[in-house]
Amino acid sequence: MLNREKIESALKNVINLLREDTYLSGNYSSYILPLLFFKWLSTLHTKDSLKNQKLSENLTLPREANWIYIRDSVQKVGKELTSIFSSIEKSNPTLQGIFINPIINQWERASDHTLKSVIRELSMFDFDQNSLNQPELLGQIYEDLIVNSGLYEMKSNVNFFTPYGLRKLIIDLIEPQAEMHIYDPACGSGGMLIEAARYFKKKGEDPQEISLWGQEEDYELRSIASMNLFIHGFIHSKILSGSLTRNFPIKEKGEPQKFDVVITNPPFGVKNWDNYESKHNSSPRFQYGDPPKSSADYVFIQHALALLTDRGRAAMIVPHGVLFRGGIEGEIRESIINDDLVEAVIGLPQKLFYTTKIATAIIIFNRQKSEDRKGRILFLDASHEYESNRKQNFLTDEIISRIVSTYSDFREEAGYSRIASHEGISKYGYTLAINRYVEPKEVKSELDIDSQVKKMQELEAERCEIEAQMNTYLKALGIKI
C-alpha cells in the first residue's frame, strides 16, 4: 500500500542518487516519473488480481517489460530500459514519446549503477488493488514531485503548473458538458485537463464522454501530461507536440480541429515568437492582426479563438498587460471586443503561482452569448479575495464559488463586479483594465468624530502644558527663547 511519508522519503533518496551522478544535471523527473509509470504498468499487466480491466485491455507489453526482471536480473540497465521502452512505445501508440527523450536518450546518459540504485529505491512503491483502482493517488504523487523536485525551476515556462484553485475555478466557470471536445494548447503537466475530468466525475457522469486534447512544446512536460492522463484512465486522450505559435491541431483531411472548449494557462512573457504562418502567406488564426514580436500573448488568444466551434467558449489566464497595452495589441483587442467575443474579465490575486508573484486575470470568450449578455462584458475584481500561507496565496472553495456564481448570474455588486457596454468600453479606448470599471467599495468610517475631536483637544492642551514647562527650564538655564 502507498504510504505518503514513505513515498516522500523515497523520492528524496532517489533525487539525491541522481544528483550524485556527474553526467546528469537536473531534470530528475525525466527518470523518476517514467520509471514509476513503468512500475505501475508492470504491476497492472502482470497481476491478474490487480488488473484495471479498462486499461489492461488497451495495453500491450513485451514479456521482458517486467519490473522484477529489471530490478533483479539486468546488468546493462540503461541499454535494457531503452530496448523495453522502445518496444512499449511502438506497441502502444498512445504511449509514444513518453519514456524516451527523442533528442537525448536519458537512459544512456545515467550510469547503470545509478539506475540500479534508483530502481531499488522505487521498488518500495507497492501498487496494490487500492492504488491501482484509485489513479488520483498516483496522480497526486506526480503532482507533488513536479512541484517539489525543482522541475519548474528549469523551465522557461515558469507557470506550466497551474495551482489547484485556479484549475478548479476555470473548469467551474466553463462547466464542460458531455460529448464536448476540450483542448488545452499549453497543457504543461496536464492538470487543467485532469480537472475537467474530475468535474465530470463529481457530477456523477462518465469522464470518458468528453474528448481531451492537449498540446505541449516541451518534451518532458508532454511526457508527464500523457502519463498523467493515462493513469487517470484517459487512454485515448491526445497530447500533441509542437509550439502553439507554429502548430495547431488538424483533422485527417488537413483541416483545423475545432473545439467546444479551450482552457489554458499559456506561458507569460514569450518574446521573439516565430510567425511561421506569415512567412508562408497563410495565417488562418490571426484574423485580427499579426501580434508584435515583443509579446506572444495575442498569439495565444487568437489561436484559441480560431479553434473554437461556432458555439465554443474559452477561458484563458493572462497577465494584466493583455488588458490594456496599446499599439497593434490594442487594435487586435478592439476588434475582438467589437466581434462580441469577450464575455467576462476576472481579476485574480498576486502570488497564486509557485514561481511568479505577478497578478493575473482570466478572460472568458464566448462565440454564442445569450441575448442578455450581447454587447456587454462583466468585469469582476477578485484581486483581494484569497487565503495565504508562508509561500503563496490560494483560492478557497468559498472564493471560487462566489466568483462562479457572480459570473453565472452575470450580476453587479458594488466594489466587486460591474457590467460595461461596448459603448462605455470604447470611451476608455477599448481597455479591459478592471480598475477602469470596478471601483473599490467605499470604506465607511467607524470613527466617533466627537470623541476624536475631544481627544485631539486634550492632546493639544497637554502639548501646551509641556511647552510651557520647557520654556521655564530654558529660562532657568539662561537660554533666550
VOPAGU-2260 file (C-alpha; in pm, 1 decimal, decimal comma):
REM VOPAGU-2260
SITE   aa  ch    i         X         Y         Z
SITE  MET   A    0       0,0       0,0       0,0
SITE  LEU   A    1     123,7     350,2     -78,6
SITE  ASN   A    2     220,9     546,9     232,2
SITE  ARG   A    3     267,6     920,6     185,2
SITE  GLU   A    4     558,0     959,8     429,6
SITE  LYS   A    5     745,8     664,3     281,3
SITE  ILE   A    6     681,3     798,0     -67,6
SITE  GLU   A    7     827,0    1139,3      16,1
SITE  SER   A    8    1128,7     978,5     181,8
SITE  ALA   A    9    1191,6     750,6    -117,4
SITE  LEU   A   10    1160,5    1038,0    -364,7
SITE  LYS   A   11    1415,8    1243,5    -170,5
SITE  ASN   A   12    1655,5     948,2    -172,8
SITE  VAL   A   13    1608,8     898,3    -547,7
SITE  ILE   A   14    1670,3    1265,6    -624,1
SITE  ASN   A   15    1989,5    1253,6    -415,0
SITE  LEU   A   16    2106,1     942,7    -602,6
SITE  LEU   A   17    2054,3    1115,9    -936,9
SITE  ARG   A   18    2232,7    1429,3    -815,0
SITE  GLU   A   19    2540,2    1221,6    -735,7
SITE  ASP   A   20    2568,1    1108,2   -1098,5
SITE  THR   A   21    2814,8    1354,2   -1251,8
SITE  TYR   A   22    2672,0    1306,6   -1602,4
SITE  LEU   A   23    2328,8    1429,9   -1502,6
SITE  SER   A   24    2232,2    1791,6   -1449,9
SITE  GLY   A   25    1879,9    1831,7   -1320,4
SITE  ASN   A   26    1563,9    1710,0   -1494,9
SITE  TYR   A   27    1547,9    1423,8   -1246,0
SITE  SER   A   28    1177,0    1381,7   -1305,6
SITE  SER   A   29    1256,6    1259,2   -1659,3
SITE  TYR   A   30    1394,8     947,2   -1487,1
SITE  ILE   A   31    1167,8     916,6   -1184,0
SITE  LEU   A   32     827,4     964,4   -1344,9
SITE  PRO   A   33     875,0     724,2   -1641,1
SITE  LEU   A   34    1016,2     458,9   -1405,2
SITE  LEU   A   35     723,3     499,3   -1165,1
SITE  PHE   A   36     485,2     482,1   -1459,0
SITE  PHE   A   37     661,0     169,6   -1588,0
SITE  LYS   A   38     633,7       3,3   -1245,8
SITE  TRP   A   39     263,4      88,4   -1237,0
SITE  LEU   A   40     211,1     -55,3   -1588,1
SITE  SER   A   41     410,6    -366,1   -1498,9
SITE  THR   A   42     200,5    -428,5   -1187,6
SITE  LEU   A   43    -118,6    -357,5   -1378,5
SITE  HIS   A   44     -26,0    -604,6   -1650,9
SITE  THR   A   45     129,0    -891,8   -1455,3
SITE  LYS   A   46    -101,7    -935,8   -1156,8
SITE  ASP   A   47    -438,4   -1064,4   -1272,9
SITE  SER   A   48    -598,4    -995,3    -936,8
SITE  LEU   A   49    -491,0    -632,2    -952,6
SITE  LYS   A   50    -588,9    -553,9   -1308,5
SITE  ASN   A   51    -775,4    -242,4   -1402,5
SITE  GLN   A   52    -979,2    -405,2   -1678,3
SITE  LYS   A   53   -1027,7     -98,9   -1898,7
SITE  LEU   A   54    -657,3     -11,4   -1905,0
SITE  SER   A   55    -534,0    -369,4   -1933,0
SITE  GLU   A   56    -743,7    -435,0   -2241,8
SITE  ASN   A   57    -581,4    -140,0   -2416,3
SITE  LEU   A   58    -224,2    -218,0   -2316,3
SITE  THR   A   59      35,2    -432,0   -2492,2
SITE  LEU   A   60     360,8    -500,2   -2306,2
SITE  PRO   A   61     652,7    -719,0   -2419,0
SITE  ARG   A   62     740,5   -1016,5   -2197,5
SITE  GLU   A   63    1054,4    -851,0   -2063,0
SITE  ALA   A   64     861,1    -537,7   -1958,1
SITE  ASN   A   65     859,3    -659,0   -1600,4
SITE  TRP   A   66     976,0    -457,1   -1301,1
SITE  ILE   A   67    1112,9    -755,3   -1109,0
SITE  TYR   A   68    1314,0    -865,6   -1412,0
SITE  ILE   A   69    1466,9    -518,3   -1444,7
SITE  ARG   A   70    1537,3    -497,4   -1071,8
SITE  ASP   A   71    1692,7    -841,7   -1021,1
SITE  SER   A   72    1831,4    -972,0   -1349,9
SITE  VAL   A   73    1950,1    -690,9   -1574,5
SITE  GLN   A   74    2311,8    -570,3   -1568,4
SITE  LYS   A   75    2322,4    -315,6   -1851,6
SITE  VAL   A   76    2022,0    -129,2   -1720,1
SITE  GLY   A   77    2029,3     174,2   -1948,3
SITE  LYS   A   78    2052,5     -35,6   -2263,4
SITE  GLU   A   79    1778,6    -275,2   -2148,9
SITE  LEU   A   80    1543,7       6,7   -2046,9
SITE  THR   A   81    1592,8     171,5   -2386,3
SITE  SER   A   82    1501,0    -154,1   -2560,1
SITE  ILE   A   83    1195,0    -220,2   -2341,2
SITE  PHE   A   84    1065,9     136,0   -2356,9
SITE  SER   A   85    1110,1     149,2   -2734,5
SITE  SER   A   86     906,7    -169,7   -2764,3
SITE  ILE   A   87     629,3     -35,7   -2537,5
SITE  GLU   A   88     602,0     288,3   -2735,3
SITE  LYS   A   89     595,5     101,1   -3065,0
SITE  SER   A   90     318,3    -135,2   -2949,0
SITE  ASN   A   91     107,0     135,8   -2782,2
SITE  PRO   A   92      54,8     449,8   -2994,3
SITE  THR   A   93     -98,8     638,5   -2700,3
SITE  LEU   A   94     227,7     593,5   -2508,2
SITE  GLN   A   95     451,7     714,1   -2789,7
SITE  GLY   A   96     720,8     956,3   -2676,5
SITE  ILE   A   97     651,3     906,0   -2306,0
SITE  PHE   A   98     958,2     708,9   -2199,8
SITE  ILE   A   99    1247,1     818,6   -2421,1
SITE  ASN   A  100    1350,8    1174,6   -2496,2
SITE  PRO   A  101    1378,5    1189,4   -2877,6
SITE  ILE   A  102    1659,0    1446,8   -2860,8
SITE  ILE   A  103    1881,5    1289,9   -2594,2
SITE  ASN   A  104    1816,3     936,9   -2468,6
SITE  GLN   A  105    1829,5     995,1   -2093,0
SITE  TRP   A  106    1868,7     623,4   -2015,7
SITE  GLU   A  107    2205,4     612,7   -2191,9
SITE  ARG   A  108    2334,0     916,3   -2000,1
SITE  ALA   A  109    2286,9     777,4   -1648,8
SITE  SER   A  110    2527,5     513,2   -1521,3
SITE  ASP   A  111    2399,7     159,0   -1473,5
SITE  HIS   A  112    2497,8     182,7   -1106,3
SITE  THR   A  113    2279,8     492,1   -1058,2
SITE  LEU   A  114    1984,7     339,6   -1241,8
SITE  LYS   A  115    2012,9      17,1   -1038,8
SITE  SER   A  116    2008,8     217,2    -714,5
SITE  VAL   A  117    1712,9     426,8    -828,6
SITE  ILE   A  118    1515,1     116,0    -929,5
SITE  ARG   A  119    1582,6     -47,8    -591,3
SITE  GLU   A  120    1461,9     264,7    -412,3
SITE  LEU   A  121    1147,4     292,5    -624,6
SITE  SER   A  122    1067,5     -74,0    -558,8
SITE  MET   A  123     915,0      31,5    -226,6
SITE  PHE   A  124     618,4     175,2    -418,7
SITE  ASP   A  125     364,7    -102,1    -369,9
SITE  PHE   A  126      81,2     -65,3    -620,0
SITE  ASP   A  127    -185,1    -277,8    -456,9
SITE  GLN   A  128    -551,0    -315,5    -553,7
SITE  ASN   A  129    -641,1      11,7    -382,4
SITE  SER   A  130    -377,3     224,5    -554,7
SITE  LEU   A  131    -437,7      67,4    -895,6
SITE  ASN   A  132    -807,4     140,2    -878,8
SITE  GLN   A  133    -758,1     493,3    -741,8
SITE  PRO   A  134    -550,0     677,1   -1000,4
SITE  GLU   A  135    -587,2    1002,8    -805,7
SITE  LEU   A  136    -329,4     867,1    -559,1
SITE  LEU   A  137     -54,4     817,4    -815,4
SITE  GLY   A  138    -162,1    1138,7    -985,0
SITE  GLN   A  139    -105,0    1321,7    -655,9
SITE  ILE   A  140     244,1    1171,2    -633,2
SITE  TYR   A  141     318,1    1306,7    -979,0
SITE  GLU   A  142     185,7    1649,0    -883,0
SITE  ASP   A  143     389,2    1660,8    -561,2
SITE  LEU   A  144     704,2    1558,0    -742,8
SITE  ILE   A  145     655,5    1821,3   -1012,3
SITE  VAL   A  146     616,0    2095,9    -752,4
SITE  ASN   A  147     878,6    1982,7    -502,2
SITE  SER   A  148    1154,7    1835,3    -717,9
SITE  GLY   A  149    1261,6    2169,9    -861,7
SITE  LEU   A  150    1145,4    2073,0   -1210,1
SITE  TYR   A  151     970,8    2406,8   -1257,9
SITE  GLU   A  152    1291,4    2599,0   -1181,7
SITE  MET   A  153    1444,3    2463,6   -1501,6
SITE  LYS   A  154    1157,1    2557,5   -1732,3
SITE  SER   A  155    1131,8    2881,5   -1926,8
SITE  ASN   A  156     754,1    2849,0   -1899,1
SITE  VAL   A  157     750,4    2909,7   -1524,1
SITE  ASN   A  158     371,6    2889,8   -1499,4
SITE  PHE   A  159     347,0    2548,2   -1669,2
SITE  PHE   A  160     199,6    2407,2   -1347,4
SITE  THR   A  161    -135,9    2567,7   -1265,5
SITE  PRO   A  162    -226,0    2552,6    -893,4
SITE  TYR   A  163    -533,2    2353,8    -796,1
SITE  GLY   A  164    -753,0    2653,3    -706,5
SITE  LEU   A  165    -700,8    2816,2   -1045,0
SITE  ARG   A  166    -768,8    2491,4   -1230,1
SITE  LYS   A  167   -1089,8    2437,4   -1037,1
SITE  LEU   A  168   -1201,3    2797,1   -1092,3
SITE  ILE   A  169   -1157,1    2777,9   -1469,3
SITE  ILE   A  170   -1338,9    2445,7   -1501,8
SITE  ASP   A  171   -1624,8    2559,0   -1275,9
SITE  LEU   A  172   -1660,4    2875,5   -1484,9
SITE  ILE   A  173   -1670,1    2684,4   -1814,1
SITE  GLU   A  174   -1885,6    2389,9   -1696,2
SITE  PRO   A  175   -1791,3    2133,2   -1964,4
SITE  GLN   A  176   -2073,9    1913,7   -2089,9
SITE  ALA   A  177   -2094,5    1558,8   -2227,1
SITE  GLU   A  178   -1952,8    1488,2   -2573,9
SITE  MET   A  179   -1754,4    1811,5   -2577,7
SITE  HIS   A  180   -1409,4    1836,4   -2733,7
SITE  ILE   A  181   -1185,1    2010,6   -2477,9
SITE  TYR   A  182    -842,7    2149,0   -2567,5
SITE  ASP   A  183    -553,9    2299,9   -2371,4
SITE  PRO   A  184    -297,5    2442,7   -2617,8
SITE  ALA   A  185     -33,9    2489,9   -2346,1
SITE  CYS   A  186    -119,3    2193,2   -2127,3
SITE  GLY   A  187     204,2    2170,1   -1926,6
SITE  SER   A  188     170,0    1871,2   -1695,9
SITE  GLY   A  189    -194,8    1815,7   -1793,9
SITE  GLY   A  190    -355,6    1945,4   -1475,1
SITE  MET   A  191    -627,3    2151,7   -1643,6
SITE  LEU   A  192    -746,9    1854,0   -1849,7
SITE  ILE   A  193    -745,5    1628,4   -1543,0
SITE  GLU   A  194    -954,4    1888,0   -1358,2
SITE  ALA   A  195   -1210,8    1879,0   -1639,9
SITE  ALA   A  196   -1235,8    1502,7   -1588,8
SITE  ARG   A  197   -1274,6    1546,2   -1212,6
SITE  TYR   A  198   -1558,5    1791,7   -1272,8
SITE  PHE   A  199   -1743,4    1525,0   -1468,0
SITE  LYS   A  200   -1682,9    1261,4   -1201,8
SITE  LYS   A  201   -1819,4    1487,8    -928,0
SITE  LYS   A  202   -2137,9    1530,5   -1131,5
SITE  GLY   A  203   -2173,5    1152,5   -1138,8
SITE  GLU   A  204   -2110,8    1138,4   -1513,1
SITE  ASP   A  205   -1864,9     928,8   -1712,2
SITE  PRO   A  206   -1550,0    1136,0   -1786,9
SITE  GLN   A  207   -1494,6     921,7   -2095,9
SITE  GLU   A  208   -1783,6    1110,4   -2257,3
SITE  ILE   A  209   -1557,8    1409,9   -2312,6
SITE  SER   A  210   -1270,2    1424,2   -2560,0
SITE  LEU   A  211    -948,7    1562,4   -2410,9
SITE  TRP   A  212    -680,5    1722,9   -2626,3
SITE  GLY   A  213    -362,2    1893,5   -2518,7
SITE  GLN   A  214     -55,4    2044,3   -2679,7
SITE  GLU   A  215     289,3    2098,1   -2529,7
SITE  GLU   A  216     618,4    2204,4   -2684,2
SITE  ASP   A  217     843,5    2082,1   -2401,8
SITE  TYR   A  218     913,2    1708,1   -2439,2
SITE  GLU   A  219     936,6    1637,6   -2068,3
SITE  LEU   A  220     612,0    1814,8   -1984,2
SITE  ARG   A  221     431,2    1647,2   -2273,8
SITE  SER   A  222     550,7    1312,5   -2142,5
SITE  ILE   A  223     424,3    1394,0   -1791,9
SITE  ALA   A  224      86,5    1508,6   -1926,2
SITE  SER   A  225      46,9    1187,9   -2128,9
SITE  MET   A  226     133,1     968,7   -1829,6
SITE  ASN   A  227     -95,5    1169,0   -1602,3
SITE  LEU   A  228    -394,0    1129,6   -1835,5
SITE  PHE   A  229    -324,3     759,4   -1894,3
SITE  ILE   A  230    -305,8     693,3   -1519,4
SITE  HIS   A  231    -642,0     864,3   -1477,7
SITE  GLY   A  232    -790,3     630,9   -1737,0
SITE  PHE   A  233    -789,3     859,5   -2041,3
SITE  ILE   A  234    -618,0     616,0   -2272,7
SITE  HIS   A  235    -748,4     783,6   -2587,8
SITE  SER   A  236    -663,7    1143,5   -2496,8
SITE  LYS   A  237    -432,8    1324,0   -2737,3
SITE  ILE   A  238    -131,5    1528,1   -2629,0
SITE  LEU   A  239      20,0    1689,4   -2936,1
SITE  SER   A  240     379,8    1803,3   -2967,1
SITE  GLY   A  241     499,5    2133,0   -3105,4
SITE  SER   A  242     477,0    2501,3   -3022,9
SITE  LEU   A  243     131,8    2656,9   -3049,0
SITE  THR   A  244     293,8    2961,2   -3212,1
SITE  ARG   A  245     368,5    2735,5   -3511,1
SITE  ASN   A  246     142,1    2431,7   -3490,7
SITE  PHE   A  247    -225,2    2366,1   -3440,4
SITE  PRO   A  248    -439,4    2050,3   -3424,9
SITE  ILE   A  249    -559,7    1923,2   -3760,3
SITE  LYS   A  250    -803,5    1656,3   -3872,0
SITE  GLU   A  251    -707,0    1369,5   -4100,2
SITE  LYS   A  252    -808,6    1572,7   -4406,2
SITE  GLY   A  253    -577,5    1857,3   -4306,3
SITE  GLU   A  254    -847,7    2089,7   -4174,6
SITE  PRO   A  255    -805,6    2255,6   -3832,4
SITE  GLN   A  256    -965,8    2059,2   -3549,3
SITE  LYS   A  257   -1234,5    2268,3   -3377,8
SITE  PHE   A  258   -1316,5    2255,5   -3007,0
SITE  ASP   A  259   -1618,5    2327,3   -2789,7
SITE  VAL   A  260   -1397,8    2441,2   -2502,8
SITE  VAL   A  261   -1046,3    2584,3   -2486,4
SITE  ILE   A  262    -894,6    2618,1   -2138,2
SITE  THR   A  263    -537,5    2729,5   -2093,4
SITE  ASN   A  264    -269,3    2895,2   -1886,5
SITE  PRO   A  265     -17,5    2986,9   -2158,6
SITE  PRO   A  266     339,3    3094,2   -2077,9
SITE  PHE   A  267     388,3    3455,8   -1974,2
SITE  GLY   A  268     633,0    3693,8   -2137,9
SITE  VAL   A  269     709,9    3497,2   -2455,4
SITE  LYS   A  270     904,3    3716,1   -2699,8
SITE  ASN   A  271    1052,0    3674,5   -3047,0
SITE  TRP   A  272     797,4    3409,7   -3134,7
SITE  ASP   A  273     825,4    3259,6   -3481,8
SITE  ASN   A  274     534,7    3363,7   -3705,1
SITE  TYR   A  275     563,7    3058,9   -3927,5
SITE  GLU   A  276     227,1    3120,8   -4091,5
SITE  SER   A  277     303,8    3475,5   -4204,9
SITE  LYS   A  278     625,2    3358,0   -4367,2
SITE  HIS   A  279     425,1    3109,4   -4570,8
SITE  ASN   A  280     147,5    3354,9   -4664,1
SITE  SER   A  281    -110,5    3152,9   -4475,3
SITE  SER   A  282    -249,7    3283,7   -4147,7
SITE  PRO   A  283    -580,2    3112,6   -4065,7
SITE  ARG   A  284    -554,8    3202,0   -3699,1
SITE  PHE   A  285    -459,1    3569,0   -3699,1
SITE  GLN   A  286    -772,2    3723,0   -3849,0
SITE  TYR   A  287    -746,6    4018,2   -3609,7
SITE  GLY   A  288    -386,9    4102,0   -3699,3
SITE  ASP   A  289     -32,6    3972,8   -3655,4
SITE  PRO   A  290      74,6    4016,8   -3290,8
SITE  PRO   A  291     400,4    4205,1   -3225,6
SITE  LYS   A  292     727,0    4014,3   -3188,0
SITE  SER   A  293     763,3    4166,2   -2841,1
SITE  SER   A  294     479,8    3955,8   -2699,7
SITE  ALA   A  295     302,5    3632,2   -2791,3
SITE  ASP   A  296       0,4    3695,2   -2566,7
SITE  TYR   A  297    -230,1    3769,5   -2860,3
SITE  VAL   A  298     -87,5    3471,7   -3048,0
SITE  PHE   A  299    -230,0    3252,0   -2772,6
SITE  ILE   A  300    -560,8    3438,8   -2765,4
SITE  GLN   A  301    -613,9    3426,7   -3142,0
SITE  HIS   A  302    -502,3    3063,1   -3152,4
SITE  ALA   A  303    -776,9    2977,0   -2902,2
SITE  LEU   A  304   -1042,6    3181,7   -3082,9
SITE  ALA   A  305    -956,8    3032,5   -3423,5
SITE  LEU   A  306   -1006,6    2678,6   -3293,7
SITE  LEU   A  307   -1343,6    2734,8   -3124,4
SITE  THR   A  308   -1661,5    2597,7   -3277,0
SITE  ASP   A  309   -1945,9    2838,4   -3355,6
SITE  ARG   A  310   -2077,9    2777,9   -3004,3
SITE  GLY   A  311   -1737,6    2745,6   -2839,6
SITE  ARG   A  312   -1613,4    2907,5   -2520,8
SITE  ALA   A  313   -1263,3    2969,2   -2391,6
SITE  ALA   A  314   -1111,7    3062,1   -2055,9
SITE  MET   A  315    -753,7    3186,1   -2050,4
SITE  ILE   A  316    -521,9    3308,2   -1774,9
SITE  VAL   A  317    -334,5    3621,1   -1885,8
SITE  PRO   A  318    -101,2    3884,2   -1738,9
SITE  HIS   A  319    -271,0    4221,5   -1689,6
SITE  GLY   A  320     -78,4    4384,4   -1974,9
SITE  VAL   A  321    -301,0    4195,0   -2217,7
SITE  LEU   A  322    -594,7    4402,0   -2093,1
SITE  PHE   A  323    -457,7    4748,5   -2167,3
SITE  ARG   A  324    -146,4    4751,0   -2389,4
SITE  GLY   A  325    -179,6    4971,7   -2697,3
SITE  GLY   A  326     -35,9    4959,2   -3048,7
SITE  ILE   A  327    -121,8    4657,3   -3261,4
SITE  GLU   A  328    -230,8    4468,3   -2948,8
SITE  GLY   A  329    -481,3    4744,4   -2873,4
SITE  GLU   A  330    -615,4    4719,5   -3228,5
SITE  ILE   A  331    -647,7    4341,0   -3201,3
SITE  ARG   A  332    -824,9    4376,0   -2866,6
SITE  GLU   A  333   -1066,7    4636,0   -3009,4
SITE  SER   A  334   -1159,0    4405,5   -3298,8
SITE  ILE   A  335   -1216,7    4109,9   -3067,6
SITE  ILE   A  336   -1440,1    4323,5   -2843,5
SITE  ASN   A  337   -1635,5    4457,0   -3141,6
SITE  ASP   A  338   -1692,8    4098,9   -3258,9
SITE  ASP   A  339   -1859,7    4047,2   -2918,6
SITE  LEU   A  340   -1633,8    3759,3   -2817,5
SITE  VAL   A  341   -1531,5    3879,8   -2469,9
SITE  GLU   A  342   -1784,8    3778,9   -2205,1
SITE  ALA   A  343   -1601,5    3839,4   -1877,4
SITE  VAL   A  344   -1273,0    3963,7   -1732,1
SITE  ILE   A  345   -1186,1    3840,5   -1383,2
SITE  GLY   A  346    -901,8    3993,5   -1181,8
SITE  LEU   A  347    -706,1    3749,9    -963,7
SITE  PRO   A  348    -475,4    3797,3    -662,5
SITE  GLN   A  349     -99,3    3807,2    -697,3
SITE  LYS   A  350     126,3    3523,3    -574,4
SITE  LEU   A  351    -105,9    3243,6    -686,8
SITE  PHE   A  352     171,8    3068,3    -880,1
SITE  TYR   A  353     470,4    2880,3    -741,6
SITE  THR   A  354     730,5    3074,3    -936,2
SITE  THR   A  355     597,3    3423,9   -1003,3
SITE  LYS   A  356     429,2    3685,5    -786,6
SITE  ILE   A  357     251,9    3874,8   -1064,3
SITE  ALA   A  358    -122,1    3928,2   -1054,8
SITE  THR   A  359    -315,2    3773,3   -1341,5
SITE  ALA   A  360    -664,9    3774,1   -1487,0
SITE  ILE   A  361    -899,2    3530,2   -1656,4
SITE  ILE   A  362   -1063,6    3628,7   -1983,4
SITE  ILE   A  363   -1371,6    3430,6   -2082,3
SITE  PHE   A  364   -1454,3    3426,6   -2452,8
SITE  ASN   A  365   -1790,3    3312,6   -2589,6
SITE  ARG   A  366   -1884,5    3272,3   -2956,0
SITE  GLN   A  367   -2253,4    3239,2   -2874,0
SITE  LYS   A  368   -2351,2    3479,6   -2596,6
SITE  SER   A  369   -2705,6    3475,7   -2462,8
SITE  GLU   A  370   -2922,2    3772,1   -2567,3
SITE  ASP   A  371   -2893,9    3946,0   -2230,4
SITE  ARG   A  372   -2511,7    3939,0   -2249,2
SITE  LYS   A  373   -2464,0    4057,2   -2606,2
SITE  GLY   A  374   -2273,2    4384,1   -2636,5
SITE  ARG   A  375   -2176,4    4369,1   -2269,5
SITE  ILE   A  376   -1880,8    4248,6   -2063,5
SITE  LEU   A  377   -1873,5    4154,0   -1695,6
SITE  PHE   A  378   -1574,0    4287,7   -1500,8
SITE  LEU   A  379   -1503,9    4116,4   -1169,9
SITE  ASP   A  380   -1232,8    4217,1    -922,6
SITE  ALA   A  381   -1130,6    3924,3    -702,2
SITE  SER   A  382    -775,6    4053,2    -655,9
SITE  HIS   A  383    -820,7    4082,6    -279,1
SITE  GLU   A  384   -1003,3    3752,2    -239,2
SITE  TYR   A  385    -753,9    3492,3    -115,4
SITE  GLU   A  386    -610,8    3298,5     175,1
SITE  SER   A  387    -235,6    3270,1     219,0
SITE  ASN   A  388      39,0    3060,8     368,7
SITE  ARG   A  389     407,3    3145,3     402,6
SITE  LYS   A  390     490,9    3095,3      36,1
SITE  GLN   A  391     188,4    3189,7    -168,8
SITE  ASN   A  392    -175,8    3288,8    -190,0
SITE  PHE   A  393    -451,6    3047,2    -283,5
SITE  LEU   A  394    -821,2    3041,7    -367,7
SITE  THR   A  395   -1057,9    2866,4    -128,0
SITE  ASP   A  396   -1374,7    2686,2    -234,8
SITE  GLU   A  397   -1579,0    2975,5     -93,6
SITE  ILE   A  398   -1388,8    3232,0    -301,5
SITE  ILE   A  399   -1422,9    3016,8    -613,5
SITE  SER   A  400   -1794,9    2971,3    -550,4
SITE  ARG   A  401   -1850,0    3347,8    -520,1
SITE  ILE   A  402   -1665,8    3419,2    -845,7
SITE  VAL   A  403   -1851,6    3144,3   -1032,3
SITE  SER   A  404   -2196,2    3245,5    -905,9
SITE  THR   A  405   -2132,9    3613,1    -992,3
SITE  TYR   A  406   -2032,5    3514,0   -1345,0
SITE  SER   A  407   -2317,9    3264,7   -1385,2
SITE  ASP   A  408   -2574,6    3523,0   -1272,7
SITE  PHE   A  409   -2395,3    3797,0   -1468,3
SITE  ARG   A  410   -2461,8    4032,3   -1180,5
SITE  GLU   A  411   -2320,1    4355,1   -1045,6
SITE  GLU   A  412   -2200,8    4400,3    -689,9
SITE  ALA   A  413   -2058,7    4724,8    -554,3
SITE  GLY   A  414   -1680,4    4713,6    -530,5
SITE  TYR   A  415   -1669,8    4361,8    -676,0
SITE  SER   A  416   -1830,3    4338,9   -1019,8
SITE  ARG   A  417   -1974,6    4563,0   -1287,3
SITE  ILE   A  418   -2122,6    4518,4   -1635,0
SITE  ALA   A  419   -1997,4    4756,1   -1905,5
SITE  SER   A  420   -2141,6    4807,4   -2252,8
SITE  HIS   A  421   -1921,9    4812,4   -2561,4
SITE  GLU   A  422   -2009,7    5179,5   -2599,1
SITE  GLY   A  423   -1882,8    5251,7   -2249,5
SITE  ILE   A  424   -1568,0    5048,1   -2309,8
SITE  SER   A  425   -1499,2    5237,2   -2633,7
SITE  LYS   A  426   -1490,0    5563,5   -2435,7
SITE  TYR   A  427   -1193,5    5423,8   -2244,8
SITE  GLY   A  428   -1008,4    5333,7   -2565,2
SITE  TYR   A  429   -1114,3    4967,4   -2552,0
SITE  THR   A  430    -908,1    4896,6   -2243,4
SITE  LEU   A  431   -1018,1    4596,4   -2039,9
SITE  ALA   A  432    -827,6    4707,8   -1730,4
SITE  ILE   A  433   -1058,2    4607,5   -1446,7
SITE  ASN   A  434    -995,8    4914,7   -1229,2
SITE  ARG   A  435   -1147,4    5130,7   -1503,3
SITE  TYR   A  436   -1484,3    4972,0   -1441,6
SITE  VAL   A  437   -1488,4    4833,6   -1086,8
SITE  GLU   A  438   -1428,1    5098,0    -822,1
SITE  PRO   A  439   -1317,9    4989,4    -474,5
SITE  LYS   A  440   -1604,1    4962,6    -231,9
SITE  GLU   A  441   -1632,4    5278,2     -21,5
SITE  VAL   A  442   -1496,5    5219,0     324,4
SITE  LYS   A  443   -1731,5    5356,3     586,4
SITE  SER   A  444   -1561,8    5529,3     876,0
SITE  GLU   A  445   -1617,0    5359,7    1207,8
SITE  LEU   A  446   -1465,0    5652,2    1399,5
SITE  ASP   A  447   -1667,0    5852,6    1653,3
SITE  ILE   A  448   -1594,4    6205,1    1527,9
SITE  ASP   A  449   -1695,1    6380,4    1853,4
SITE  SER   A  450   -1472,2    6163,2    2068,6
SITE  GLN   A  451   -1181,8    6206,0    1827,7
SITE  VAL   A  452   -1217,2    6586,9    1835,0
SITE  LYS   A  453   -1227,1    6580,3    2214,4
SITE  LYS   A  454    -915,5    6360,7    2222,7
SITE  MET   A  455    -736,1    6597,1    1984,5
SITE  GLN   A  456    -823,4    6894,7    2210,3
SITE  GLU   A  457    -690,7    6711,3    2515,2
SITE  LEU   A  458    -365,2    6631,6    2335,3
SITE  GLU   A  459    -330,3    6993,2    2225,9
SITE  ALA   A  460    -377,5    7112,7    2586,8
SITE  GLU   A  461    -117,8    6860,2    2702,5
SITE  ARG   A  462     124,0    6984,0    2435,7
SITE  CYS   A  463      79,7    7344,9    2550,8
SITE  GLU   A  464     144,4    7246,9    2912,9
SITE  ILE   A  465     464,1    7061,8    2822,4
SITE  GLU   A  466     578,0    7353,6    2606,5
SITE  ALA   A  467     526,2    7595,1    2899,5
SITE  GLN   A  468     733,1    7371,5    3129,3
SITE  MET   A  469    1007,4    7351,5    2869,3
SITE  ASN   A  470    1017,9    7731,5    2840,3
SITE  THR   A  471    1055,1    7759,1    3219,6
SITE  TYR   A  472    1353,2    7520,6    3216,6
SITE  LEU   A  473    1518,6    7706,4    2929,1
SITE  LYS   A  474    1485,4    8044,7    3108,7
SITE  ALA   A  475    1637,9    7890,3    3422,4
SITE  LEU   A  476    1937,1    7787,4    3213,9
SITE  GLY   A  477    1972,0    8137,7    3075,2
SITE  ILE   A  478    1868,9    8041,5    2726,7
SITE  LYS   A  479    1673,3    8303,9    2539,4
SITE  ILE   A  480    1352,5    8181,0    2384,4
